[in-house]
Each structure stands twice: as structure tokens, then as C-alpha cells.
Amino acid sequence: MFTAEFCPLRDEGFACADKVEGAGVAVERLNFDDMIHTFMNMEDLVKEECEAVYKALADFLNRK
């Protein structure tokens, strides 16, 4: 579950992850401090954060 500190849906993301975990499903969480909801659309400005998302996705997909 990717969340961003200044996203209006951040708390819903946390709640969703909690609910999924409560159902017995493993959840990986990655919250980005100081980021807004659409930070992935601003790759030129927040390259390191976007790369962290891509790496986490690749790691997850390669484990399955």
C-alpha cells in the first residue's frame, strides 16, 4: 500500500491496509513523507521517491 503524507486519501489507505491485514493477508506499506497525492505524476521533481515506488513494485512482483 503506497500512501503520501499530504494525500487526502492517506488515512483511507491506512484503514484499507489494516482491514486487509485483519483478514489475514500480508500487506506491505510504504508511506512517503512530504509528498502529495499526485507525486508519481511529478517524476522530474521527486525522482528518488518515484524510483522507490518502482523498486518496491518490482521487488513485490519478482517475489510472486
Predicted model as a PDB file, atoms N, CA, C, CB and O in Angstrom, pLDDT in the B-factor column:
MODEL        1                                                                  
ATOM      1  N   MET A   1       0.861  -1.155   0.000  1.00 95.00           N  
ATOM      2  CA  MET A   1       0.000   0.000   0.000  1.00 95.00           C  
ATOM      3  C   MET A   1       0.912   1.223   0.000  1.00 95.00           C  
ATOM      4  CB  MET A   1      -0.982  -0.005   1.228  1.00 95.00           C  
ATOM      5  O   MET A   1       1.695   1.424   0.929  1.00 95.00           O  
ATOM      6  N   PHE A   2       0.807   2.017  -1.021  1.00 97.00           N  
ATOM      7  CA  PHE A   2       1.550   3.269  -1.108  1.00 97.00           C  
ATOM      8  C   PHE A   2       0.656   4.397  -0.618  1.00 97.00           C  
ATOM      9  CB  PHE A   2       2.040   3.537  -2.563  1.00 97.00           C  
ATOM     10  O   PHE A   2      -0.499   4.505  -1.032  1.00 97.00           O  
ATOM     11  N   THR A   3       1.183   5.228   0.253  1.00 98.00           N  
ATOM     12  CA  THR A   3       0.451   6.398   0.733  1.00 98.00           C  
ATOM     13  C   THR A   3       1.395   7.595   0.727  1.00 98.00           C  
ATOM     14  CB  THR A   3      -0.135   6.153   2.163  1.00 98.00           C  
ATOM     15  O   THR A   3       2.617   7.449   0.707  1.00 98.00           O  
ATOM     16  N   ALA A   4       0.798   8.770   0.744  1.00 98.00           N  
ATOM     17  CA  ALA A   4       1.572  10.011   0.760  1.00 98.00           C  
ATOM     18  C   ALA A   4       1.058  10.887   1.894  1.00 98.00           C  
ATOM     19  CB  ALA A   4       1.478  10.758  -0.611  1.00 98.00           C  
ATOM     20  O   ALA A   4      -0.146  10.970   2.136  1.00 98.00           O  
ATOM     21  N   GLU A   5       1.978  11.530   2.577  1.00 97.00           N  
ATOM     22  CA  GLU A   5       1.634  12.308   3.773  1.00 97.00           C  
ATOM     23  C   GLU A   5       0.544  13.343   3.529  1.00 97.00           C  
ATOM     24  CB  GLU A   5       2.860  13.000   4.298  1.00 97.00           C  
ATOM     25  O   GLU A   5      -0.358  13.496   4.353  1.00 97.00           O  
ATOM     26  N   PHE A   6       0.615  14.050   2.411  1.00 98.00           N  
ATOM     27  CA  PHE A   6      -0.340  15.124   2.161  1.00 98.00           C  
ATOM     28  C   PHE A   6      -1.426  14.727   1.164  1.00 98.00           C  
ATOM     29  CB  PHE A   6       0.387  16.344   1.657  1.00 98.00           C  
ATOM     30  O   PHE A   6      -1.941  15.568   0.428  1.00 98.00           O  
ATOM     31  N   CYS A   7      -1.767  13.452   1.147  1.00 97.00           N  
ATOM     32  CA  CYS A   7      -2.842  12.955   0.286  1.00 97.00           C  
ATOM     33  C   CYS A   7      -4.140  12.952   1.085  1.00 97.00           C  
ATOM     34  CB  CYS A   7      -2.517  11.523  -0.260  1.00 97.00           C  
ATOM     35  O   CYS A   7      -4.158  12.477   2.220  1.00 97.00           O  
ATOM     36  N   PRO A   8      -5.226  13.472   0.519  1.00 97.00           N  
ATOM     37  CA  PRO A   8      -6.490  13.454   1.252  1.00 97.00           C  
ATOM     38  C   PRO A   8      -7.015  12.036   1.482  1.00 97.00           C  
ATOM     39  CB  PRO A   8      -7.527  14.266   0.506  1.00 97.00           C  
ATOM     40  O   PRO A   8      -7.928  11.843   2.284  1.00 97.00           O  
ATOM     41  N   LEU A   9      -6.460  11.056   0.800  1.00 97.00           N  
ATOM     42  CA  LEU A   9      -6.887   9.663   0.958  1.00 97.00           C  
ATOM     43  C   LEU A   9      -5.920   8.831   1.806  1.00 97.00           C  
ATOM     44  CB  LEU A   9      -7.041   9.022  -0.402  1.00 97.00           C  
ATOM     45  O   LEU A   9      -6.078   7.615   1.912  1.00 97.00           O  
ATOM     46  N   ARG A  10      -4.929   9.476   2.402  1.00 98.00           N  
ATOM     47  CA  ARG A  10      -3.915   8.750   3.174  1.00 98.00           C  
ATOM     48  C   ARG A  10      -4.530   7.902   4.277  1.00 98.00           C  
ATOM     49  CB  ARG A  10      -2.922   9.724   3.777  1.00 98.00           C  
ATOM     50  O   ARG A  10      -4.209   6.720   4.399  1.00 98.00           O  
ATOM     51  N   ASP A  11      -5.408   8.489   5.081  1.00 98.00           N  
ATOM     52  CA  ASP A  11      -5.995   7.746   6.196  1.00 98.00           C  
ATOM     53  C   ASP A  11      -6.842   6.576   5.705  1.00 98.00           C  
ATOM     54  CB  ASP A  11      -6.845   8.675   7.062  1.00 98.00           C  
ATOM     55  O   ASP A  11      -6.893   5.530   6.353  1.00 98.00           O  
ATOM     56  N   GLU A  12      -7.506   6.748   4.560  1.00 98.00           N  
ATOM     57  CA  GLU A  12      -8.261   5.646   3.984  1.00 98.00           C  
ATOM     58  C   GLU A  12      -7.326   4.528   3.534  1.00 98.00           C  
ATOM     59  CB  GLU A  12      -9.109   6.136   2.808  1.00 98.00           C  
ATOM     60  O   GLU A  12      -7.660   3.348   3.648  1.00 98.00           O  
ATOM     61  N   GLY A  13      -6.152   4.903   3.022  1.00 97.00           N  
ATOM     62  CA  GLY A  13      -5.151   3.901   2.658  1.00 97.00           C  
ATOM     63  C   GLY A  13      -4.682   3.115   3.863  1.00 97.00           C  
ATOM     64  O   GLY A  13      -4.545   1.893   3.799  1.00 97.00           O  
ATOM     65  N   PHE A  14      -4.433   3.815   4.969  1.00 98.00           N  
ATOM     66  CA  PHE A  14      -4.043   3.137   6.209  1.00 98.00           C  
ATOM     67  C   PHE A  14      -5.145   2.198   6.673  1.00 98.00           C  
ATOM     68  CB  PHE A  14      -3.722   4.162   7.312  1.00 98.00           C  
ATOM     69  O   PHE A  14      -4.873   1.062   7.063  1.00 98.00           O  
ATOM     70  N   ALA A  15      -6.405   2.673   6.632  1.00 98.00           N  
ATOM     71  CA  ALA A  15      -7.543   1.861   7.082  1.00 98.00           C  
ATOM     72  C   ALA A  15      -7.721   0.633   6.190  1.00 98.00           C  
ATOM     73  CB  ALA A  15      -8.836   2.702   7.090  1.00 98.00           C  
ATOM     74  O   ALA A  15      -8.021  -0.456   6.678  1.00 98.00           O  
ATOM     75  N   CYS A  16      -7.539   0.813   4.901  1.00 98.00           N  
ATOM     76  CA  CYS A  16      -7.657  -0.303   3.966  1.00 98.00           C  
ATOM     77  C   CYS A  16      -6.596  -1.364   4.269  1.00 98.00           C  
ATOM     78  CB  CYS A  16      -7.523   0.194   2.508  1.00 98.00           C  
ATOM     79  O   CYS A  16      -6.898  -2.556   4.324  1.00 98.00           O  
ATOM     80  N   ALA A  17      -5.371  -0.926   4.461  1.00 98.00           N  
ATOM     81  CA  ALA A  17      -4.291  -1.868   4.781  1.00 98.00           C  
ATOM     82  C   ALA A  17      -4.582  -2.598   6.089  1.00 98.00           C  
ATOM     83  CB  ALA A  17      -2.937  -1.131   4.875  1.00 98.00           C  
ATOM     84  O   ALA A  17      -4.352  -3.803   6.187  1.00 98.00           O  
ATOM     85  N   ASP A  18      -5.085  -1.884   7.090  1.00 98.00           N  
ATOM     86  CA  ASP A  18      -5.438  -2.509   8.366  1.00 98.00           C  
ATOM     87  C   ASP A  18      -6.513  -3.575   8.171  1.00 98.00           C  
ATOM     88  CB  ASP A  18      -5.921  -1.449   9.368  1.00 98.00           C  
ATOM     89  O   ASP A  18      -6.431  -4.657   8.751  1.00 98.00           O  
ATOM     90  N   LYS A  19      -7.510  -3.270   7.361  1.00 98.00           N  
ATOM     91  CA  LYS A  19      -8.611  -4.201   7.123  1.00 98.00           C  
ATOM     92  C   LYS A  19      -8.124  -5.448   6.397  1.00 98.00           C  
ATOM     93  CB  LYS A  19      -9.719  -3.524   6.317  1.00 98.00           C  
ATOM     94  O   LYS A  19      -8.512  -6.564   6.743  1.00 98.00           O  
ATOM     95  N   VAL A  20      -7.291  -5.261   5.409  1.00 97.00           N  
ATOM     96  CA  VAL A  20      -6.751  -6.394   4.661  1.00 97.00           C  
ATOM     97  C   VAL A  20      -5.891  -7.260   5.574  1.00 97.00           C  
ATOM     98  CB  VAL A  20      -5.928  -5.906   3.448  1.00 97.00           C  
ATOM     99  O   VAL A  20      -5.982  -8.488   5.539  1.00 97.00           O  
ATOM    100  N   GLU A  21      -5.059  -6.621   6.391  1.00 97.00           N  
ATOM    101  CA  GLU A  21      -4.245  -7.377   7.347  1.00 97.00           C  
ATOM    102  C   GLU A  21      -5.131  -8.125   8.339  1.00 97.00           C  
ATOM    103  CB  GLU A  21      -3.283  -6.436   8.100  1.00 97.00           C  
ATOM    104  O   GLU A  21      -4.840  -9.262   8.711  1.00 97.00           O  
ATOM    105  N   GLY A  22      -6.216  -7.474   8.762  1.00 98.00           N  
ATOM    106  CA  GLY A  22      -7.146  -8.111   9.685  1.00 98.00           C  
ATOM    107  C   GLY A  22      -7.793  -9.355   9.105  1.00 98.00           C  
ATOM    108  O   GLY A  22      -8.224 -10.242   9.841  1.00 98.00           O  
ATOM    109  N   ALA A  23      -7.860  -9.416   7.785  1.00 98.00           N  
ATOM    110  CA  ALA A  23      -8.411 -10.590   7.100  1.00 98.00           C  
ATOM    111  C   ALA A  23      -7.345 -11.667   6.883  1.00 98.00           C  
ATOM    112  CB  ALA A  23      -9.018 -10.180   5.754  1.00 98.00           C  
ATOM    113  O   ALA A  23      -7.621 -12.712   6.293  1.00 98.00           O  
ATOM    114  N   GLY A  24      -6.138 -11.407   7.361  1.00 97.00           N  
ATOM    115  CA  GLY A  24      -5.080 -12.399   7.264  1.00 97.00           C  
ATOM    116  C   GLY A  24      -4.198 -12.305   6.040  1.00 97.00           C  
ATOM    117  O   GLY A  24      -3.423 -13.221   5.763  1.00 97.00           O  
ATOM    118  N   VAL A  25      -4.302 -11.215   5.306  1.00 96.00           N  
ATOM    119  CA  VAL A  25      -3.486 -11.027   4.107  1.00 96.00           C  
ATOM    120  C   VAL A  25      -2.275 -10.158   4.470  1.00 96.00           C  
ATOM    121  CB  VAL A  25      -4.323 -10.371   2.949  1.00 96.00           C  
ATOM    122  O   VAL A  25      -2.415  -9.130   5.133  1.00 96.00           O  
ATOM    123  N   ALA A  26      -1.112 -10.576   4.038  1.00 91.00           N  
ATOM    124  CA  ALA A  26       0.092  -9.788   4.287  1.00 91.00           C  
ATOM    125  C   ALA A  26       0.049  -8.511   3.461  1.00 91.00           C  
ATOM    126  CB  ALA A  26       1.365 -10.604   3.958  1.00 91.00           C  
ATOM    127  O   ALA A  26      -0.284  -8.536   2.276  1.00 91.00           O  
ATOM    128  N   VAL A  27       0.386  -7.403   4.093  1.00 93.00           N  
ATOM    129  CA  VAL A  27       0.374  -6.102   3.428  1.00 93.00           C  
ATOM    130  C   VAL A  27       1.731  -5.449   3.606  1.00 93.00           C  
ATOM    131  CB  VAL A  27      -0.756  -5.192   3.988  1.00 93.00           C  
ATOM    132  O   VAL A  27       2.293  -5.442   4.702  1.00 93.00           O  
ATOM    133  N   GLU A  28       2.244  -4.908   2.535  1.00 94.00           N  
ATOM    134  CA  GLU A  28       3.451  -4.097   2.623  1.00 94.00           C  
ATOM    135  C   GLU A  28       3.021  -2.648   2.527  1.00 94.00           C  
ATOM    136  CB  GLU A  28       4.488  -4.466   1.501  1.00 94.00           C  
ATOM    137  O   GLU A  28       2.213  -2.286   1.672  1.00 94.00           O  
ATOM    138  N   ARG A  29       3.561  -1.823   3.401  1.00 96.00           N  
ATOM    139  CA  ARG A  29       3.179  -0.412   3.455  1.00 96.00           C  
ATOM    140  C   ARG A  29       4.401   0.457   3.161  1.00 96.00           C  
ATOM    141  CB  ARG A  29       2.571  -0.053   4.842  1.00 96.00           C  
ATOM    142  O   ARG A  29       5.504   0.205   3.646  1.00 96.00           O  
ATOM    143  N   LEU A  30       4.168   1.473   2.362  1.00 97.00           N  
ATOM    144  CA  LEU A  30       5.226   2.427   2.071  1.00 97.00           C  
ATOM    145  C   LEU A  30       4.584   3.810   2.029  1.00 97.00           C  
ATOM    146  CB  LEU A  30       5.964   2.087   0.720  1.00 97.00           C  
ATOM    147  O   LEU A  30       3.853   4.140   1.095  1.00 97.00           O  
ATOM    148  N   ASN A  31       4.869   4.613   3.053  1.00 98.00           N  
ATOM    149  CA  ASN A  31       4.327   5.968   3.142  1.00 98.00           C  
ATOM    150  C   ASN A  31       5.431   6.950   2.777  1.00 98.00           C  
ATOM    151  CB  ASN A  31       3.762   6.264   4.574  1.00 98.00           C  
ATOM    152  O   ASN A  31       6.579   6.804   3.196  1.00 98.00           O  
ATOM    153  N   PHE A  32       5.066   7.945   1.994  1.00 98.00           N  
ATOM    154  CA  PHE A  32       6.025   8.947   1.561  1.00 98.00           C  
ATOM    155  C   PHE A  32       5.754  10.257   2.278  1.00 98.00           C  
ATOM    156  CB  PHE A  32       5.968   9.140   0.037  1.00 98.00           C  
ATOM    157  O   PHE A  32       4.781  10.954   1.992  1.00 98.00           O  
ATOM    158  N   ASP A  33       6.637  10.575   3.215  1.00 96.00           N  
ATOM    159  CA  ASP A  33       6.539  11.841   3.948  1.00 96.00           C  
ATOM    160  C   ASP A  33       6.756  13.002   2.980  1.00 96.00           C  
ATOM    161  CB  ASP A  33       7.577  11.896   5.113  1.00 96.00           C  
ATOM    162  O   ASP A  33       7.499  12.886   2.005  1.00 96.00           O  
ATOM    163  N   ASP A  34       6.114  14.084   3.259  1.00 96.00           N  
ATOM    164  CA  ASP A  34       6.263  15.329   2.483  1.00 96.00           C  
ATOM    165  C   ASP A  34       5.829  15.207   1.021  1.00 96.00           C  
ATOM    166  CB  ASP A  34       7.698  15.779   2.528  1.00 96.00           C  
ATOM    167  O   ASP A  34       6.202  16.043   0.199  1.00 96.00           O  
ATOM    168  N   MET A  35       5.048  14.181   0.687  1.00 98.00           N  
ATOM    169  CA  MET A  35       4.567  14.024  -0.680  1.00 98.00           C  
ATOM    170  C   MET A  35       3.069  14.304  -0.742  1.00 98.00           C  
ATOM    171  CB  MET A  35       4.875  12.606  -1.207  1.00 98.00           C  
ATOM    172  O   MET A  35       2.351  14.152   0.246  1.00 98.00           O  
ATOM    173  N   ILE A  36       2.609  14.721  -1.940  1.00 97.00           N  
ATOM    174  CA  ILE A  36       1.199  14.967  -2.165  1.00 97.00           C  
ATOM    175  C   ILE A  36       0.597  13.796  -2.940  1.00 97.00           C  
ATOM    176  CB  ILE A  36       0.989  16.298  -2.924  1.00 97.00           C  
ATOM    177  O   ILE A  36       1.319  12.902  -3.383  1.00 97.00           O  
ATOM    178  N   HIS A  37      -0.705  13.803  -3.098  1.00 96.00           N  
ATOM    179  CA  HIS A  37      -1.441  12.708  -3.740  1.00 96.00           C  
ATOM    180  C   HIS A  37      -0.873  12.350  -5.113  1.00 96.00           C  
ATOM    181  CB  HIS A  37      -2.909  13.081  -3.880  1.00 96.00           C  
ATOM    182  O   HIS A  37      -0.754  11.166  -5.429  1.00 96.00           O  
ATOM    183  N   THR A  38      -0.529  13.309  -5.912  1.00 96.00           N  
ATOM    184  CA  THR A  38      -0.118  13.040  -7.295  1.00 96.00           C  
ATOM    185  C   THR A  38       1.399  13.052  -7.509  1.00 96.00           C  
ATOM    186  CB  THR A  38      -0.747  14.052  -8.206  1.00 96.00           C  
ATOM    187  O   THR A  38       1.868  13.344  -8.609  1.00 96.00           O  
ATOM    188  N   PHE A  39       2.163  12.735  -6.462  1.00 98.00           N  
ATOM    189  CA  PHE A  39       3.622  12.839  -6.605  1.00 98.00           C  
ATOM    190  C   PHE A  39       4.175  11.961  -7.714  1.00 98.00           C  
ATOM    191  CB  PHE A  39       4.293  12.476  -5.307  1.00 98.00           C  
ATOM    192  O   PHE A  39       5.216  12.284  -8.285  1.00 98.00           O  
ATOM    193  N   MET A  40       3.508  10.862  -8.034  1.00 97.00           N  
ATOM    194  CA  MET A  40       4.002   9.985  -9.098  1.00 97.00           C  
ATOM    195  C   MET A  40       3.874  10.633 -10.472  1.00 97.00           C  
ATOM    196  CB  MET A  40       3.248   8.660  -9.080  1.00 97.00           C  
ATOM    197  O   MET A  40       4.499  10.173 -11.428  1.00 97.00           O  
ATOM    198  N   ASN A  41       3.088  11.676 -10.588  1.00 97.00           N  
ATOM    199  CA  ASN A  41       2.963  12.408 -11.850  1.00 97.00           C  
ATOM    200  C   ASN A  41       4.018  13.498 -11.987  1.00 97.00           C  
ATOM    201  CB  ASN A  41       1.578  13.021 -11.964  1.00 97.00           C  
ATOM    202  O   ASN A  41       4.063  14.192 -13.003  1.00 97.00           O  
ATOM    203  N   MET A  42       4.854  13.653 -10.987  1.00 97.00           N  
ATOM    204  CA  MET A  42       5.872  14.717 -10.987  1.00 97.00           C  
ATOM    205  C   MET A  42       7.272  14.118 -10.880  1.00 97.00           C  
ATOM    206  CB  MET A  42       5.627  15.710  -9.823  1.00 97.00           C  
ATOM    207  O   MET A  42       8.093  14.556 -10.074  1.00 97.00           O  
ATOM    208  N   GLU A  43       7.517  13.127 -11.693  1.00 96.00           N  
ATOM    209  CA  GLU A  43       8.770  12.375 -11.585  1.00 96.00           C  
ATOM    210  C   GLU A  43      10.010  13.256 -11.718  1.00 96.00           C  
ATOM    211  CB  GLU A  43       8.807  11.297 -12.639  1.00 96.00           C  
ATOM    212  O   GLU A  43      11.029  12.975 -11.087  1.00 96.00           O  
ATOM    213  N   ASP A  44       9.946  14.300 -12.515  1.00 97.00           N  
ATOM    214  CA  ASP A  44      11.105  15.184 -12.661  1.00 97.00           C  
ATOM    215  C   ASP A  44      11.434  15.917 -11.363  1.00 97.00           C  
ATOM    216  CB  ASP A  44      10.855  16.195 -13.771  1.00 97.00           C  
ATOM    217  O   ASP A  44      12.585  16.286 -11.131  1.00 97.00           O  
ATOM    218  N   LEU A  45      10.436  16.125 -10.528  1.00 97.00           N  
ATOM    219  CA  LEU A  45      10.640  16.866  -9.274  1.00 97.00           C  
ATOM    220  C   LEU A  45      10.956  15.969  -8.087  1.00 97.00           C  
ATOM    221  CB  LEU A  45       9.416  17.682  -8.961  1.00 97.00           C  
ATOM    222  O   LEU A  45      11.652  16.387  -7.162  1.00 97.00           O  
ATOM    223  N   VAL A  46      10.449  14.734  -8.104  1.00 98.00           N  
ATOM    224  CA  VAL A  46      10.633  13.824  -6.958  1.00 98.00           C  
ATOM    225  C   VAL A  46      11.117  12.457  -7.458  1.00 98.00           C  
ATOM    226  CB  VAL A  46       9.298  13.669  -6.145  1.00 98.00           C  
ATOM    227  O   VAL A  46      10.499  11.422  -7.208  1.00 98.00           O  
ATOM    228  N   LYS A  47      12.221  12.498  -8.159  1.00 98.00           N  
ATOM    229  CA  LYS A  47      12.753  11.304  -8.818  1.00 98.00           C  
ATOM    230  C   LYS A  47      13.052  10.173  -7.832  1.00 98.00           C  
ATOM    231  CB  LYS A  47      14.014  11.658  -9.583  1.00 98.00           C  
ATOM    232  O   LYS A  47      12.719   9.021  -8.109  1.00 98.00           O  
ATOM    233  N   GLU A  48      13.663  10.471  -6.705  1.00 97.00           N  
ATOM    234  CA  GLU A  48      14.029   9.422  -5.740  1.00 97.00           C  
ATOM    235  C   GLU A  48      12.795   8.706  -5.196  1.00 97.00           C  
ATOM    236  CB  GLU A  48      14.834  10.022  -4.579  1.00 97.00           C  
ATOM    237  O   GLU A  48      12.799   7.484  -5.051  1.00 97.00           O  
ATOM    238  N   GLU A  49      11.747   9.458  -4.898  1.00 98.00           N  
ATOM    239  CA  GLU A  49      10.534   8.868  -4.373  1.00 98.00           C  
ATOM    240  C   GLU A  49       9.862   7.982  -5.422  1.00 98.00           C  
ATOM    241  CB  GLU A  49       9.575   9.958  -3.903  1.00 98.00           C  
ATOM    242  O   GLU A  49       9.397   6.886  -5.110  1.00 98.00           O  
ATOM    243  N   CYS A  50       9.816   8.459  -6.659  1.00 98.00           N  
ATOM    244  CA  CYS A  50       9.232   7.655  -7.730  1.00 98.00           C  
ATOM    245  C   CYS A  50      10.041   6.384  -7.955  1.00 98.00           C  
ATOM    246  CB  CYS A  50       9.151   8.467  -9.027  1.00 98.00           C  
ATOM    247  O   CYS A  50       9.464   5.317  -8.170  1.00 98.00           O  
ATOM    248  N   GLU A  51      11.342   6.480  -7.911  1.00 98.00           N  
ATOM    249  CA  GLU A  51      12.185   5.297  -8.062  1.00 98.00           C  
ATOM    250  C   GLU A  51      11.936   4.308  -6.930  1.00 98.00           C  
ATOM    251  CB  GLU A  51      13.666   5.694  -8.103  1.00 98.00           C  
ATOM    252  O   GLU A  51      11.976   3.098  -7.151  1.00 98.00           O  
ATOM    253  N   ALA A  52      11.680   4.803  -5.721  1.00 98.00           N  
ATOM    254  CA  ALA A  52      11.381   3.920  -4.590  1.00 98.00           C  
ATOM    255  C   ALA A  52      10.078   3.156  -4.828  1.00 98.00           C  
ATOM    256  CB  ALA A  52      11.290   4.731  -3.280  1.00 98.00           C  
ATOM    257  O   ALA A  52       9.975   1.980  -4.480  1.00 98.00           O  
ATOM    258  N   VAL A  53       9.090   3.817  -5.418  1.00 98.00           N  
ATOM    259  CA  VAL A  53       7.831   3.134  -5.750  1.00 98.00           C  
ATOM    260  C   VAL A  53       8.096   2.051  -6.792  1.00 98.00           C  
ATOM    261  CB  VAL A  53       6.766   4.147  -6.274  1.00 98.00           C  
ATOM    262  O   VAL A  53       7.659   0.912  -6.626  1.00 98.00           O  
ATOM    263  N   TYR A  54       8.804   2.394  -7.856  1.00 97.00           N  
ATOM    264  CA  TYR A  54       9.088   1.422  -8.914  1.00 97.00           C  
ATOM    265  C   TYR A  54       9.879   0.234  -8.373  1.00 97.00           C  
ATOM    266  CB  TYR A  54       9.861   2.089 -10.059  1.00 97.00           C  
ATOM    267  O   TYR A  54       9.615  -0.910  -8.743  1.00 97.00           O  
ATOM    268  N   LYS A  55      10.833   0.499  -7.512  1.00 97.00           N  
ATOM    269  CA  LYS A  55      11.634  -0.588  -6.937  1.00 97.00           C  
ATOM    270  C   LYS A  55      10.775  -1.489  -6.062  1.00 97.00           C  
ATOM    271  CB  LYS A  55      12.805  -0.021  -6.118  1.00 97.00           C  
ATOM    272  O   LYS A  55      10.873  -2.713  -6.148  1.00 97.00           O  
ATOM    273  N   ALA A  56       9.933  -0.895  -5.220  1.00 96.00           N  
ATOM    274  CA  ALA A  56       9.063  -1.695  -4.351  1.00 96.00           C  
ATOM    275  C   ALA A  56       8.111  -2.558  -5.180  1.00 96.00           C  
ATOM    276  CB  ALA A  56       8.260  -0.781  -3.402  1.00 96.00           C  
ATOM    277  O   ALA A  56       7.875  -3.720  -4.849  1.00 96.00           O  
ATOM    278  N   LEU A  57       7.569  -1.991  -6.252  1.00 95.00           N  
ATOM    279  CA  LEU A  57       6.684  -2.767  -7.129  1.00 95.00           C  
ATOM    280  C   LEU A  57       7.437  -3.916  -7.794  1.00 95.00           C  
ATOM    281  CB  LEU A  57       6.062  -1.859  -8.200  1.00 95.00           C  
ATOM    282  O   LEU A  57       6.944  -5.043  -7.836  1.00 95.00           O  
ATOM    283  N   ALA A  58       8.614  -3.633  -8.304  1.00 96.00           N  
ATOM    284  CA  ALA A  58       9.407  -4.679  -8.967  1.00 96.00           C  
ATOM    285  C   ALA A  58       9.779  -5.781  -7.980  1.00 96.00           C  
ATOM    286  CB  ALA A  58      10.684  -4.077  -9.594  1.00 96.00           C  
ATOM    287  O   ALA A  58       9.685  -6.966  -8.302  1.00 96.00           O  
ATOM    288  N   ASP A  59      10.201  -5.391  -6.777  1.00 95.00           N  
ATOM    289  CA  ASP A  59      10.553  -6.394  -5.758  1.00 95.00           C  
ATOM    290  C   ASP A  59       9.351  -7.273  -5.436  1.00 95.00           C  
ATOM    291  CB  ASP A  59      11.070  -5.710  -4.470  1.00 95.00           C  
ATOM    292  O   ASP A  59       9.476  -8.494  -5.339  1.00 95.00           O  
ATOM    293  N   PHE A  60       8.190  -6.651  -5.272  1.00 91.00           N  
ATOM    294  CA  PHE A  60       6.975  -7.401  -4.963  1.00 91.00           C  
ATOM    295  C   PHE A  60       6.626  -8.372  -6.094  1.00 91.00           C  
ATOM    296  CB  PHE A  60       5.804  -6.440  -4.709  1.00 91.00           C  
ATOM    297  O   PHE A  60       6.362  -9.548  -5.847  1.00 91.00           O  
ATOM    298  N   LEU A  61       6.625  -7.880  -7.324  1.00 91.00           N  
ATOM    299  CA  LEU A  61       6.254  -8.727  -8.463  1.00 91.00           C  
ATOM    300  C   LEU A  61       7.249  -9.853  -8.689  1.00 91.00           C  
ATOM    301  CB  LEU A  61       6.142  -7.891  -9.722  1.00 91.00           C  
ATOM    302  O   LEU A  61       6.860 -10.939  -9.119  1.00 91.00           O  
ATOM    303  N   ASN A  62       8.510  -9.619  -8.412  1.00 94.00           N  
ATOM    304  CA  ASN A  62       9.519 -10.647  -8.622  1.00 94.00           C  
ATOM    305  C   ASN A  62       9.512 -11.714  -7.533  1.00 94.00           C  
ATOM    306  CB  ASN A  62      10.879 -10.014  -8.699  1.00 94.00           C  
ATOM    307  O   ASN A  62      10.080 -12.790  -7.721  1.00 94.00           O  
ATOM    308  N   ARG A  63       8.883 -11.432  -6.406  1.00 89.00           N  
ATOM    309  CA  ARG A  63       8.767 -12.426  -5.341  1.00 89.00           C  
ATOM    310  C   ARG A  63       7.619 -13.389  -5.585  1.00 89.00           C  
ATOM    311  CB  ARG A  63       8.582 -11.741  -4.005  1.00 89.00           C  
ATOM    312  O   ARG A  63       7.624 -14.497  -5.049  1.00 89.00           O  
ATOM    313  N   LYS A  64       6.654 -13.000  -6.368  1.00 64.00           N  
ATOM    314  CA  LYS A  64       5.430 -13.818  -6.548  1.00 64.00           C  
ATOM    315  C   LYS A  64       5.595 -14.840  -7.623  1.00 64.00           C  
ATOM    316  CB  LYS A  64       4.241 -12.946  -6.876  1.00 64.00           C  
ATOM    317  O   LYS A  64       4.668 -15.601  -7.898  1.00 64.00           O  
TER     318      LYS A  64                                                      
ENDMDL                                                                          
END                                                                             
